Amino acid sequence: MNSGAADRPWRQLFSAGRKDLLTPGPRMVDEFECVASVLLAIAFGHLADVQNYSWAAFSGYMVMRGHISDSLLRGVLRIVGTIAGALLALVVTPMVWTSASASAVALALVGGGMLYAALTAKRSYAWLFVGLTFAMVLLDKIENPQDAVSAFASTRMKETVAGTAACILVSMLSTFTLRRRWPDPPRPPAAGVGWHRDAARHARQGAIALAVLPFIWLTFGVPQLSQAAVTIMALMLIPVSGIGKSGLIAVGRRIVLRAGGCAFGAALAAAFLFLAHATTHAVVPVLIAGTVLGVMVGRHIENGQSTIAYAGTQFTLAILVTLVPDSYAHAEIEPGIARLTGVAVGIFLLLPVLVGWHLVAGATGEPPSDGPVERGGI
């Protein structure tokens, strides 16, 4: 085996698209739109007094697409899914959160069901956020039993609306300015695939990993398990053509990219956080500068025509969870570490389930190409 083959994806991470990093065009416009959307989402989050500003920022980042119609549809689906998931959590969480077993069943049924819908339905993005929001609210309640469920549900909805509203405003402004010169045509609508046996099995595997989370909290008290739930569902969201007898290879590729992107993003974020503390009179400007740089680099990688595009999204995620604190006056690395620990827990719970089925199924060889990571895009 070529000794340089293994590290080729990570060399791409640093070199992807560097030749056109400063070349005016639709790609650069998209990156500036994302920066403006993230900064405006943070401002809207403060105005709405949300709990997790980084989630509002990430919503502003993830909703953005090159054409206003795509951004608007994606934003509507994210808001509708979030509201539906929050309302479902308001009904179910009070009945199950005191029991790890009942919580596990709820996570498996709702999370697994919504994951299947996200894999196969036409409006997959909305279905994904029903499951994500339900899991986040339930796990937040388990971790913070003294707080009201309605508070968790309310802040999740406000965070999503703040980020989405910021994105739509920026996208509309860009439509009448920059996009007149550098347009980006709308993408073809996604099509549902109907009943799919492999997708159903794949969703059940995700449900098993989700069901373990309440017991992880009960046994180890790991914080930010909601990030583990997000990680599990996001990693399992592959095109159904890439599942085959086993989704291990396709999901494993996403795991490597998610872990690598988060690691590099966390390293850059930690450097800016250290610099911010070293320059005590310029904490906010340094953190904002790091956020801007991180969003630009992450989106540039994500927009590249390479196998490591998904790592760009995770790079940005690590930047935002670390450099967008709940309070700029008390910016610390611990919340970012806790959230990234949740990502690691999700990966470690998912791997044994996938490997176990892979061995049982006797799946060998490479599955069909998993194509672009766009159905859910988180």
C-alpha positions as semicolon CSV with decimal commas, in nm:
position;residue;x (nm);y (nm);z (nm)
1;M;0,000;0,000;0,000
2;N;0,125;0,345;-0,087
3;S;0,248;0,510;0,235
4;G;0,105;0,843;0,129
5;A;-0,243;0,711;0,050
6;A;-0,367;0,710;0,408
7;D;-0,295;1,075;0,477
8;R;-0,407;1,200;0,136
9;P;-0,754;1,314;0,259
10;W;-0,596;1,526;0,534
11;R;-0,348;1,681;0,293
12;Q;-0,657;1,771;0,090
13;L;-0,800;1,935;0,402
14;F;-0,521;2,193;0,396
15;S;-0,486;2,224;0,019
16;A;-0,846;2,193;-0,101
17;G;-0,930;2,481;-0,325
18;R;-0,650;2,707;-0,202
19;K;-0,584;2,826;-0,556
20;D;-0,932;2,980;-0,579
21;L;-0,969;3,078;-0,212
22;L;-0,961;3,446;-0,309
23;T;-1,107;3,414;-0,658
24;P;-1,435;3,609;-0,697
25;G;-1,724;3,385;-0,795
26;P;-2,025;3,194;-0,664
27;R;-1,808;2,993;-0,426
28;M;-1,658;3,300;-0,260
29;V;-1,998;3,470;-0,243
30;D;-2,140;3,166;-0,063
31;E;-1,860;3,182;0,193
32;F;-1,921;3,552;0,260
33;E;-2,295;3,482;0,288
34;C;-2,224;3,216;0,551
35;V;-2,003;3,450;0,753
36;A;-2,268;3,724;0,747
37;S;-2,542;3,474;0,834
38;V;-2,349;3,333;1,131
39;L;-2,269;3,676;1,274
40;L;-2,628;3,794;1,232
41;A;-2,756;3,469;1,387
42;I;-2,538;3,529;1,694
43;A;-2,682;3,882;1,723
44;F;-3,037;3,752;1,684
45;G;-2,963;3,484;1,943
46;H;-2,862;3,749;2,195
47;L;-3,173;3,953;2,118
48;A;-3,390;3,643;2,170
49;D;-3,195;3,545;2,484
50;V;-3,143;3,185;2,373
51;Q;-2,956;2,925;2,574
52;N;-2,712;2,794;2,313
53;Y;-2,583;3,067;2,082
54;S;-2,364;2,826;1,889
55;W;-2,672;2,630;1,780
56;A;-2,828;2,949;1,646
57;A;-2,503;3,023;1,464
58;F;-2,486;2,671;1,323
59;S;-2,847;2,701;1,204
60;G;-2,753;3,019;1,020
61;Y;-2,462;2,836;0,862
62;M;-2,640;2,514;0,764
63;V;-2,950;2,670;0,612
64;M;-2,752;2,886;0,368
65;R;-2,758;2,778;0,005
66;G;-2,657;2,958;-0,312
67;H;-3,010;3,035;-0,431
68;I;-3,273;3,209;-0,218
69;S;-3,537;2,948;-0,301
70;D;-3,312;2,670;-0,168
71;S;-3,229;2,864;0,148
72;L;-3,594;2,948;0,208
73;L;-3,714;2,590;0,164
74;R;-3,436;2,455;0,381
75;G;-3,510;2,713;0,649
76;V;-3,881;2,637;0,651
77;L;-3,814;2,263;0,679
78;R;-3,567;2,319;0,965
79;I;-3,815;2,538;1,156
80;V;-4,112;2,307;1,097
81;G;-3,913;2,001;1,200
82;T;-3,777;2,175;1,510
83;I;-4,121;2,294;1,623
84;A;-4,275;1,950;1,566
85;G;-3,992;1,779;1,753
86;A;-4,013;2,026;2,042
87;L;-4,391;1,984;2,073
88;L;-4,356;1,607;2,069
89;A;-4,087;1,630;2,338
90;L;-4,315;1,851;2,550
91;V;-4,572;1,570;2,553
92;V;-4,344;1,267;2,589
93;T;-4,053;1,387;2,805
94;P;-4,251;1,436;3,130
95;M;-4,368;1,075;3,103
96;V;-4,029;0,911;3,046
97;W;-3,734;1,122;3,164
98;T;-3,718;0,980;3,517
99;S;-3,668;0,627;3,383
100;A;-3,361;0,537;3,177
101;S;-3,546;0,244;3,022
102;A;-3,849;0,451;2,922
103;S;-3,623;0,726;2,785
104;A;-3,429;0,467;2,585
105;V;-3,749;0,334;2,429
106;A;-3,865;0,686;2,343
107;L;-3,532;0,774;2,182
108;A;-3,527;0,451;1,984
109;L;-3,884;0,486;1,857
110;V;-3,880;0,857;1,774
111;G;-3,514;0,883;1,674
112;G;-3,515;0,564;1,469
113;G;-3,848;0,647;1,304
114;M;-3,742;0,998;1,211
115;L;-3,406;0,872;1,085
116;Y;-3,585;0,632;0,850
117;A;-3,806;0,916;0,726
118;A;-3,499;1,136;0,676
119;L;-3,337;0,860;0,469
120;T;-3,636;0,799;0,245
121;A;-3,888;1,087;0,250
122;K;-3,899;1,380;0,010
123;R;-3,884;1,642;0,290
124;S;-3,605;1,459;0,469
125;Y;-3,460;1,770;0,635
126;A;-3,780;1,835;0,832
127;W;-3,807;1,472;0,946
128;L;-3,444;1,479;1,059
129;F;-3,508;1,780;1,282
130;V;-3,815;1,626;1,439
131;G;-3,590;1,346;1,566
132;L;-3,295;1,569;1,652
133;T;-3,501;1,820;1,848
134;F;-3,692;1,551;2,037
135;A;-3,366;1,382;2,138
136;M;-3,200;1,712;2,238
137;V;-3,491;1,821;2,458
138;L;-3,525;1,481;2,628
139;L;-3,151;1,445;2,693
140;D;-3,123;1,805;2,814
141;K;-3,399;1,733;3,066
142;I;-3,223;1,416;3,184
143;E;-2,900;1,611;3,230
144;N;-3,068;1,912;3,397
145;P;-3,369;1,776;3,588
146;Q;-3,423;2,103;3,777
147;D;-3,514;2,291;3,459
148;A;-3,857;2,288;3,295
149;V;-3,906;2,091;2,974
150;S;-4,081;2,392;2,823
151;A;-3,762;2,596;2,868
152;F;-3,557;2,345;2,667
153;A;-3,821;2,323;2,395
154;S;-3,859;2,700;2,377
155;T;-3,487;2,775;2,347
156;R;-3,438;2,510;2,076
157;M;-3,713;2,670;1,871
158;K;-3,580;3,023;1,928
159;E;-3,225;2,918;1,837
160;T;-3,343;2,765;1,511
161;V;-3,566;3,060;1,421
162;A;-3,287;3,308;1,502
163;G;-3,036;3,128;1,281
164;T;-3,282;3,067;0,999
165;A;-3,411;3,424;0,999
166;A;-3,054;3,552;0,980
167;C;-2,979;3,324;0,688
168;I;-3,289;3,422;0,491
169;L;-3,223;3,793;0,539
170;V;-2,864;3,759;0,422
171;S;-2,967;3,539;0,129
172;M;-3,234;3,789;0,022
173;L;-2,990;4,079;0,039
174;S;-2,732;3,885;-0,158
175;T;-2,993;3,795;-0,421
176;F;-3,032;4,164;-0,509
177;T;-2,661;4,244;-0,492
178;L;-2,376;3,992;-0,526
179;R;-2,586;3,713;-0,675
180;R;-2,684;3,935;-0,968
181;R;-2,324;3,906;-1,089
182;W;-2,238;3,561;-0,951
183;P;-2,561;3,361;-0,954
184;D;-2,592;3,005;-0,832
185;P;-2,883;2,815;-0,993
186;P;-3,135;2,641;-0,767
187;R;-3,078;2,273;-0,699
188;P;-3,321;2,008;-0,827
189;P;-3,573;1,903;-0,561
190;A;-3,504;1,585;-0,370
191;A;-3,723;1,284;-0,441
192;G;-3,849;1,030;-0,190
193;V;-3,758;0,665;-0,236
194;G;-4,057;0,492;-0,073
195;W;-4,026;0,179;0,138
196;H;-3,666;0,061;0,158
197;R;-3,571;-0,248;0,356
198;D;-3,203;-0,160;0,387
199;A;-3,289;0,191;0,509
200;A;-3,523;0,043;0,771
201;R;-3,247;-0,183;0,900
202;H;-3,001;0,106;0,895
203;A;-3,242;0,324;1,096
204;R;-3,287;0,045;1,352
205;Q;-2,912;0,040;1,405
206;G;-2,917;0,414;1,471
207;A;-3,209;0,361;1,711
208;I;-3,005;0,106;1,910
209;A;-2,720;0,354;1,953
210;L;-2,962;0,629;2,057
211;A;-3,126;0,399;2,313
212;V;-2,795;0,357;2,499
213;L;-2,758;0,731;2,573
214;P;-2,976;0,748;2,889
215;F;-2,776;0,463;3,041
216;I;-2,450;0,642;2,956
217;W;-2,574;0,941;3,155
218;L;-2,694;0,721;3,441
219;T;-2,359;0,538;3,461
220;F;-2,099;0,798;3,370
221;G;-2,270;1,137;3,385
222;V;-2,119;1,243;3,052
223;P;-2,231;1,601;2,972
224;Q;-2,377;1,724;2,644
225;L;-2,523;1,389;2,541
226;S;-2,756;1,580;2,311
227;Q;-2,449;1,627;2,089
228;A;-2,405;1,250;2,087
229;A;-2,762;1,208;1,962
230;V;-2,703;1,467;1,689
231;T;-2,381;1,287;1,591
232;I;-2,548;0,947;1,568
233;M;-2,831;1,068;1,347
234;A;-2,607;1,286;1,130
235;L;-2,354;1,008;1,069
236;M;-2,625;0,758;0,977
237;L;-2,775;0,996;0,720
238;I;-2,629;0,854;0,401
239;P;-2,800;0,810;0,063
240;V;-2,982;0,477;0,056
241;S;-2,769;0,371;-0,241
242;G;-2,472;0,361;-0,006
243;I;-2,624;0,128;0,254
244;G;-2,630;-0,212;0,081
245;K;-2,592;-0,514;0,309
246;S;-2,411;-0,297;0,562
247;G;-2,365;0,077;0,601
248;L;-2,037;0,038;0,789
249;I;-1,804;0,149;0,512
250;A;-2,008;0,451;0,406
251;V;-2,075;0,561;0,765
252;G;-1,718;0,480;0,864
253;R;-1,595;0,724;0,602
254;R;-1,820;0,992;0,753
255;I;-1,693;0,907;1,101
256;V;-1,332;0,963;0,992
257;L;-1,422;1,293;0,828
258;R;-1,635;1,409;1,121
259;A;-1,364;1,323;1,374
260;G;-1,087;1,474;1,164
261;G;-1,279;1,791;1,079
262;C;-1,376;1,843;1,443
263;A;-1,017;1,783;1,556
264;F;-0,867;2,040;1,318
265;G;-1,146;2,289;1,389
266;A;-1,104;2,245;1,764
267;A;-0,729;2,301;1,735
268;L;-0,778;2,630;1,550
269;A;-1,053;2,735;1,790
270;A;-0,833;2,658;2,093
271;A;-0,557;2,874;1,945
272;F;-0,793;3,170;1,907
273;L;-0,935;3,114;2,255
274;F;-0,583;3,115;2,399
275;L;-0,505;3,434;2,206
276;A;-0,828;3,593;2,333
277;H;-0,732;3,524;2,695
278;A;-0,380;3,651;2,632
279;T;-0,522;3,981;2,505
280;T;-0,777;4,045;2,778
281;H;-0,890;4,378;2,634
282;A;-0,976;4,230;2,294
283;V;-1,152;3,903;2,382
284;V;-1,464;3,964;2,174
285;P;-1,283;4,087;1,857
286;V;-1,041;3,792;1,868
287;L;-1,321;3,537;1,911
288;I;-1,522;3,695;1,631
289;A;-1,214;3,701;1,405
290;G;-1,159;3,332;1,476
291;T;-1,525;3,262;1,401
292;V;-1,506;3,447;1,068
293;L;-1,187;3,268;0,964
294;G;-1,319;2,930;1,073
295;V;-1,647;2,970;0,886
296;M;-1,466;3,084;0,569
297;V;-1,220;2,793;0,576
298;G;-1,481;2,534;0,668
299;R;-1,725;2,644;0,399
300;H;-1,448;2,658;0,141
301;I;-1,359;2,297;0,214
302;E;-1,727;2,199;0,215
303;N;-1,780;2,361;-0,126
304;G;-1,479;2,186;-0,277
305;Q;-1,513;1,901;-0,523
306;S;-1,326;1,655;-0,304
307;T;-1,388;1,348;-0,092
308;I;-1,333;1,545;0,228
309;A;-1,609;1,803;0,180
310;Y;-1,801;1,669;0,482
311;A;-1,498;1,745;0,702
312;G;-1,547;2,114;0,622
313;T;-1,889;2,110;0,789
314;Q;-1,744;1,946;1,099
315;F;-1,453;2,190;1,101
316;T;-1,706;2,473;1,118
317;L;-1,909;2,295;1,388
318;A;-1,602;2,272;1,612
319;I;-1,525;2,639;1,553
320;L;-1,876;2,751;1,643
321;V;-1,923;2,537;1,955
322;T;-1,592;2,668;2,091
323;L;-1,573;3,030;1,976
324;V;-1,941;3,120;2,012
325;P;-1,977;3,103;2,392
326;D;-2,294;3,151;2,589
327;S;-2,121;3,459;2,734
328;Y;-1,833;3,641;2,567
329;A;-1,743;3,782;2,907
330;H;-1,676;3,428;3,034
331;A;-1,547;3,252;2,725
332;E;-1,387;2,923;2,826
333;I;-1,281;2,610;2,644
334;E;-1,468;2,371;2,876
335;P;-1,812;2,405;2,707
336;G;-1,651;2,336;2,370
337;I;-1,471;2,033;2,509
338;A;-1,796;1,905;2,663
339;R;-1,981;1,940;2,333
340;L;-1,701;1,772;2,138
341;T;-1,695;1,495;2,399
342;G;-2,059;1,437;2,314
343;V;-1,958;1,398;1,949
344;A;-1,697;1,137;2,050
345;V;-1,951;0,947;2,262
346;G;-2,192;0,930;1,968
347;I;-1,917;0,784;1,747
348;F;-1,810;0,527;2,006
349;L;-2,168;0,411;2,060
350;L;-2,243;0,383;1,692
351;L;-1,932;0,191;1,585
352;P;-1,998;-0,137;1,776
353;V;-2,353;-0,152;1,638
354;L;-2,234;-0,106;1,279
355;V;-1,938;-0,342;1,313
356;G;-2,152;-0,607;1,481
357;W;-2,408;-0,606;1,202
358;H;-2,135;-0,595;0,938
359;L;-1,989;-0,917;1,079
360;V;-2,329;-1,083;1,112
361;A;-2,431;-0,989;0,758
362;G;-2,098;-1,100;0,616
363;A;-2,085;-0,783;0,408
364;T;-1,765;-0,752;0,210
365;G;-1,623;-0,512;-0,043
366;E;-1,714;-0,152;-0,116
367;P;-2,082;-0,049;-0,114
368;P;-2,228;0,164;-0,393
369;S;-2,099;0,519;-0,402
370;D;-2,251;0,722;-0,120
371;G;-2,266;1,032;-0,335
372;P;-2,299;1,386;-0,202
373;V;-2,392;1,435;0,161
374;E;-2,693;1,657;0,112
375;R;-3,014;1,487;0,223
376;G;-2,976;1,603;0,580
377;G;-2,662;1,808;0,571
378;I;-2,569;1,853;0,934
